[in-house]
Amino acid sequence: MARYRGAVCRLCRREGTKLFLKGDRCYTDKCALERRSYPPGQHGQRRTKLTPYSLLLREKQKLKKIYGILEVQFRRYFEQAWAQKGVTGENLLILLERRLDNVVYRMGFANSRNQARQLVTHGHIMINDKKVDIPSYLVRVGDIIKVREKSRKILFIKEAMEALARRGFPSWLEVNKDQFEGKIRALLTGEQIDIPVREQSIVEFYSK
């Protein structure tokens, strides 16, 4: 499966905002964006004026980078959101939040979505007592997600669970830290989405 393999801190600097791609590091003064708040590259410190098209493009790119999704798959999510009833932008964000790798991250079993994706693909995560190794699996209300018993000794899972108290988890999830499991209480609504993007800009981008 194709994926970005470069330095993820460059992605935050390119977008000019924290995308929280490196877990706890993003909350400290070691964050690359705190040290160098300008875009990466030779001409990063030049002042450039973005065109209306560039502004729309940057919002789309930002959302793709947050969830670690490439263009073809992201476009499929948009088409699915477009076909659903309701506000397309909110539908898109809700679909992305329902991805298993994102839910594993939100529940505190991993420090980043990239770590969560690794846990899922390596078979460490179970849904309703069945192993699921597809990061894009869309969870449903009532699903119980837990870490396999043999995998609970993995160091970064323990570290992520310790950081959960500081980071917290959304109200549409229920987490039992002692049992290394969580439950989907309800599907999130547009008001519960806390992703720093203007989803309407993404709708406008694909509508052109």
N, C-alpha and C positions, 0 to 999 in steps of 0.2 A: 504494500500500500504506500503510495506516494505521500510524503509529508515534509514539512519544513525542518531542516537539520542545522540551520545556522544559529547564531547567537540570539536568543529570544529577547534580551535586553535591547537590542537594536530595534525590535518591533515596537516596543513602548516608546522609544525615543523618536521613531519615525512618526508615530501618531500623536506625540506630544501629550500623552496621558498614560497613567499606570493601567496596564492590562492584567496585572497580577498573574504573570506567567511563571514566576519562580518562587511561589509560595511565600514563606516567612521573610525572605530577603527583601521582598517588595515593601514590607512594612518598616524597614530599617533605613538608616542613612547610608547603607551600602548600595541602595537602589541606584542603578545607572542613571535614571531620570533625575534623581536628586542631585547627582554630581554633574551631569551634563544634560541640561534641559533642552538642548538644541538637537535637530535631526542628525543622524550619523552621516559620515561621508565627508569628502574634501570640501564641499560647498555647504555643509550643514548650517554654518552660522550666518549665511547670507539671508537677508530678508526677502522673502518671495510672497507675492500676492496670488492667492489661489483663485482660479476661475470658479464660476458656479458649478461646472461639471466636476472639477477637482474636489470641491467640498462634498458633493454627493458620493464620489468615489471613495474618499477617505473614510466616510462613515461605513460604507460596505466593507472595506478592507479591515477596518477596526473590529467589526463584529466577527468576521472570518477568523481573525487572529486570536480573539478572545477564546473562541471555541475550538480552534485548531482545525478548521475545515477548509478544504480546497474549493475552487470555483465551481466545478461540476456538481459536487454534492450540495454546496450552498445554494446553487440555482434550483436544484430539486426541492430543497426545503422551501424556497420562496414560492415556487409554483404550487406546492402543496398548501401553503398558507393562503395564497391567492384564491385557491379553489374552495376554501372553507368560508363559512359565514363569519361575519364580524369584521374587525379592523385588521387589515392584512399585516401591518407592522407588528401589532401585538401578537397575532397568530404565529408569526415567524419566531419571535422571541420565546413564546411558550413552547413551540416545537423544539427549539434548541435547548431550553431548560429541561425538557423531558428526556434528553439523551442520557443513557445510563452513565457514561463517563462523567457528565456534568453532575448528576445526582450523587455519584460516589464522592466527588469533590465537595459538593455542598454539604454532605453528611459528615465530612471531616475525616474520611478514611484516607485521604491523600492531600498533600499540600498544594497541588496544582492540578489542572485538568489534564495536563500531560502525564503526570504520575498516575492519575486515575485511569487514563486510557491504558496505560501499561498494566495496571492491576487487572483490568477487565480482560484484555487480550491474553494475558498469561493465566487466566482461569482462576483468579483468586476471589472472584465475586459470584455470589449466588442470588437468584431471585426466586422467592417461594420454594426454597430448598432445591433448586435446579441450577446447575452451572450455566452461566451465560457469558460468552466471550466476545460479544459484538458491542463495541462502544456506542454505536448509533442506535441501539435498541431503545425504543420509546417506552418509558415506564407508564403504568396505569394506576389509578386510584386503588389503594388496598395492597399494592405490591410490597413485599417485605424484602429488602435488600440487606445482605449481610456478607461479612468477610468469612471465607471458609476457615474452619477451626484450625487447620494446619498452617494457615497463612497469618494468623494473628500475632505471631512472634516477629514478623518482618519489622525492622527498625523504623523505617520511615512511616509505617502505618501507626505505630505507637507515638511517634513524634507529632504526626498530624492530629491524632486524637487529643493529645495534650494541648495543641494550639486551638482546638475547637472552641474552648471556653472564651478565648479572646475574639476569635473571628465570628462565632455564632453560626446559626443555621436558619434558613427561612421558615416561616410559620406554616407553610404547606407540607413540611417534612416533620417527622417525629424520629428522634434519635435516642437509642439506648447505648451509651458509651460502654457500659460494663459487658454487654452482650455483643458488641461490635455489629450492631444491626440498626436498621432504620425502616420506617414505613412511610408510604406516600399517603398522607392524610387527605389531600384534595389536590386537584389540578390548580396551579397558580393562576391568578388573574393579572390583568394588565397593571393594576395598582401595586402588585407585589414585585414587579420586575425592577431590579436595581442596576441594570447594565448601563454604563455611561455612553449610550449611543442615541442618536436621533433616528429612530426606526422609520419615520416618515421619509427621511432622505433616501433610505434604501429603496423604498417603494417608488419614489420619484426616479431614482437611477434606473431601475429596471423598466419603468414605464416609458422611458424616452425612446 
